[in-house]
Amino acid sequence: MIIMIHRAKKSLGQNFLKSIPALNMMCEAGNVSIADTILEIGPGKGALTEKLLEKAGHVIAIEKDHELLAFLKEKFQEEIGDKKLELIYGDILDFDPSSIGLKESEYKIISNIPYNITGSIFKKFLSETIQPSLMILLVQKEVAERIVARDSKESILSLSVKAYGNPKYMMKVGKRFFSPSPKVDSAIIAITDISKKNFNNNKNLEVKFFEIIKASFAHKRKVLRKNLESLTSAEKIHGLFSLLNINPQARAEDLHFSVWLKIANFLNE
């Protein structure tokens, strides 16, 4: 039995999950099977890694902490020897999936990620050329609620995720189920059917979509049409709102993703 006393590093956003139901839910939500290659970000002490290894054919774990990496190498010595687990030292934000042969939609990301790089991880892997097929992530509860727009109000974050996949709120995980305990509760979120089909592999449309939502949310007190005037003429905006039957007093947060995609297509012409 390996015993490790490790002081969590705040700089690396380390909060180790100790809830068995939550760990099981992450594997179930990811529909993990022997055919799967799983990328795990920040395996920590290996609680989730252990669960993934029970079901997946291959697990690739990226760890930035030297001490934890040494611990994991000892803990999973047999699985590493059997080539079932691949441990890589490094920063996930510098990681190139193609460097180890990963291909588009042929791997899944399942992780308890550091809160401080949540947005960067979404941006990197959802807009990545080599996208995962799905992502199961443990994030701050408030962030999970914003992504699925539980209050029916969209945001740049929710629209950015929906542009590439279908987000679903899976399960709340209370702060008491972590060591050390963070200040806020967490939640498991699933993002499935990840692809760039909404943009029809049109890079210009993808760029235009993000340009539009960034401008539209720039000044929250302004109605949408006023924010859009930074991108195009009032005349074209009037025609757009008439065509899509958008309320002239609507704010950016009021429009569903499908409408935003139509706006991007209209303004990209």
C-alpha positions in Angstrom: 0.0 0.0 0.0 1.4 3.4 -1.1 0.9 6.2 1.4 1.5 9.8 0.3 1.4 13.0 2.3 1.1 15.8 -0.3 0.3 19.4 0.5 -2.0 20.6 -2.3 -0.5 23.4 -4.3 -2.8 26.4 -4.6 -0.8 27.7 -7.5 -1.8 24.6 -9.5 -5.4 24.7 -8.4 -5.2 21.3 -6.6 -8.4 20.1 -5.0 -8.5 16.3 -4.8 -11.8 14.6 -5.4 -12.8 11.9 -2.8 -16.4 11.2 -3.8 -16.9 7.7 -5.1 -20.4 8.5 -6.6 -18.9 11.5 -8.4 -16.0 9.4 -9.8 -18.5 6.8 -10.9 -20.7 9.4 -12.5 -17.8 10.8 -14.5 -17.1 7.4 -16.0 -20.7 6.7 -16.7 -21.3 10.1 -18.3 -18.4 9.4 -20.5 -19.7 6.0 -21.4 -16.2 4.7 -20.9 -15.4 1.3 -22.6 -12.4 -0.8 -23.5 -12.4 0.8 -26.9 -11.7 4.3 -25.5 -8.6 6.4 -25.2 -9.1 8.8 -22.3 -7.1 12.0 -21.8 -7.0 13.0 -18.1 -5.9 16.5 -17.1 -4.2 16.8 -13.8 -4.7 13.2 -12.3 -3.6 14.3 -8.9 -3.4 11.3 -6.6 -5.0 9.1 -9.2 -8.5 8.6 -7.8 -10.2 9.2 -11.2 -7.3 7.6 -13.0 -8.0 4.3 -11.1 -11.6 4.4 -12.1 -10.8 5.1 -15.7 -8.3 2.3 -15.9 -11.0 -0.2 -14.8 -13.0 0.6 -17.9 -10.9 2.3 -20.6 -8.5 0.6 -23.0 -5.9 3.4 -22.7 -5.5 6.4 -20.4 -3.2 9.3 -21.0 -2.7 11.5 -17.9 -1.0 14.9 -18.1 0.5 16.1 -14.7 2.4 19.3 -14.0 3.4 18.5 -10.4 6.8 16.6 -10.2 5.9 15.1 -6.8 2.6 13.8 -7.9 4.1 12.4 -11.1 6.6 10.4 -9.1 3.8 9.1 -6.8 1.6 8.1 -9.8 4.5 6.3 -11.5 4.9 4.1 -8.4 1.1 3.7 -7.8 0.4 2.6 -11.4 3.7 0.9 -12.1 1.9 -2.2 -13.4 -0.6 -0.3 -15.6 2.3 1.7 -17.1 4.3 -1.4 -17.7 1.2 -2.9 -19.5 1.0 0.3 -21.7 -2.5 0.8 -20.4 -1.5 4.1 -18.7 0.7 6.8 -20.2 1.9 9.4 -17.8 3.2 12.7 -19.3 4.8 15.5 -17.4 3.8 18.9 -18.7 1.3 21.8 -18.8 -2.0 20.8 -20.5 -2.2 24.2 -22.1 1.0 23.5 -24.0 0.0 20.0 -24.9 -0.4 19.0 -28.6 -2.7 16.0 -29.0 -1.0 15.1 -32.3 2.4 14.8 -30.6 1.3 11.4 -29.2 -0.8 10.3 -32.1 -4.2 11.4 -31.0 -6.7 11.9 -33.8 -9.9 14.0 -34.2 -12.9 12.5 -32.3 -10.9 9.4 -31.4 -10.3 10.3 -27.7 -12.3 11.6 -24.8 -11.4 14.1 -22.1 -12.5 13.1 -18.5 -11.0 15.2 -15.8 -11.3 17.1 -12.5 -9.7 20.3 -13.8 -8.1 23.2 -12.0 -10.6 26.0 -11.6 -8.1 28.6 -12.7 -7.7 27.3 -16.2 -11.3 26.2 -16.9 -11.9 28.7 -19.6 -8.5 28.1 -21.3 -9.2 24.3 -21.4 -12.6 24.9 -23.1 -11.0 27.2 -25.6 -8.1 25.0 -26.3 -9.9 21.7 -26.8 -13.2 22.8 -28.3 -11.6 24.9 -31.0 -8.7 22.5 -31.3 -8.1 21.0 -34.8 -7.9 17.6 -33.1 -11.1 17.8 -31.0 -12.1 15.1 -28.5 -15.4 13.3 -29.1 -16.7 14.4 -25.7 -15.6 16.1 -22.5 -16.7 15.2 -19.0 -15.4 17.9 -16.6 -15.7 18.7 -13.0 -15.9 22.5 -12.7 -17.2 25.2 -10.4 -21.0 24.7 -10.0 -21.6 28.4 -11.0 -19.6 27.8 -14.2 -21.6 24.6 -15.1 -24.8 26.5 -14.5 -23.7 29.3 -16.8 -22.7 26.9 -19.6 -26.1 25.2 -19.7 -27.8 28.6 -19.1 -29.9 27.3 -16.2 -31.4 30.8 -15.8 -32.3 30.9 -19.5 -29.7 33.7 -20.0 -27.0 33.0 -22.5 -23.4 34.3 -22.1 -20.2 34.3 -24.1 -19.2 31.1 -22.2 -22.4 29.2 -22.9 -22.5 30.2 -26.6 -18.8 29.3 -27.0 -19.4 25.8 -25.7 -22.7 25.3 -27.6 -20.9 26.3 -30.8 -19.0 23.0 -30.6 -21.1 20.6 -28.6 -24.1 19.8 -26.5 -23.5 20.7 -22.8 -25.5 18.9 -20.0 -25.4 19.5 -16.3 -24.9 16.0 -14.7 -24.4 16.3 -10.9 -23.6 18.7 -8.1 -20.5 17.8 -6.1 -20.4 19.6 -2.7 -17.1 21.2 -1.6 -16.9 18.8 1.3 -16.0 16.0 -1.2 -12.7 17.6 -2.0 -9.3 17.7 -0.1 -8.6 20.4 0.6 -12.1 21.8 0.5 -12.6 24.7 -2.0 -14.7 27.7 -1.1 -17.4 26.8 -3.6 -19.4 23.7 -4.8 -18.6 22.0 -8.0 -20.6 20.1 -10.7 -20.0 17.6 -13.4 -20.7 18.8 -16.9 -20.8 16.7 -20.0 -20.2 18.1 -23.5 -21.1 15.6 -26.1 -21.2 15.5 -30.0 -18.2 17.8 -30.2 -17.4 18.9 -33.8 -17.3 22.0 -36.0 -20.4 21.1 -38.0 -22.1 24.3 -37.0 -19.5 26.2 -39.0 -19.5 23.7 -41.9 -15.7 23.7 -41.7 -15.8 27.4 -42.7 -13.1 29.1 -40.7 -14.4 32.6 -41.7 -17.8 31.8 -40.3 -16.2 30.4 -37.1 -14.2 33.6 -36.7 -17.2 35.8 -37.5 -19.4 34.0 -34.9 -17.0 34.8 -32.1 -16.4 38.3 -33.3 -20.2 38.9 -33.2 -20.8 37.4 -29.7 -17.9 39.3 -28.2 -19.2 42.6 -29.6 -22.8 41.8 -28.6 -21.9 41.2 -24.9 -19.4 44.1 -24.7 -21.9 46.5 -23.1 -24.5 44.6 -21.2 -26.6 47.7 -20.5 -27.1 48.3 -24.2 -29.7 46.4 -26.3 -28.3 44.0 -28.9 -28.8 46.2 -31.9 -26.8 49.0 -30.4 -23.9 46.6 -29.7 -24.0 45.2 -33.2 -23.6 48.7 -34.7 -19.8 48.3 -34.0 -19.8 45.7 -36.7 -22.2 46.7 -39.4 -24.7 49.4 -40.4 -28.0 50.2 -38.6 -29.8 49.5 -41.9 -28.3 45.9 -42.1 -29.1 45.3 -38.5 -32.7 46.4 -39.1 -33.0 43.9 -42.0 -31.4 41.2 -39.8 -33.8 41.7 -36.9 -36.8 41.8 -39.3 -35.7 38.6 -41.1 -35.1 36.7 -37.9 -38.1 38.2 -36.0 -35.8 39.5 -33.2 -37.3 42.0 -30.7 -35.6 45.4 -31.3 -35.3 45.7 -27.4 -33.7 42.2 -27.0 -30.4 42.0 -25.2 -27.6 39.6 -26.1 -28.4 37.2 -23.2 -32.0 36.7 -24.5 -31.1 35.0 -27.8 -30.7 31.2 -28.1 -27.7 29.7 -29.8 -29.6 28.8 -33.0 -30.4 32.5 -33.5 -26.8 33.5 -33.0 -25.7 31.0 -35.7 -28.2 32.6 -38.1 -26.9 36.0 -37.2 -23.3 34.9 -37.9 -24.3 33.4 -41.3 -26.2 36.6 -42.2 -23.3 39.0 -41.3 -20.7 36.7 -42.9 -22.3 37.0 -46.4 
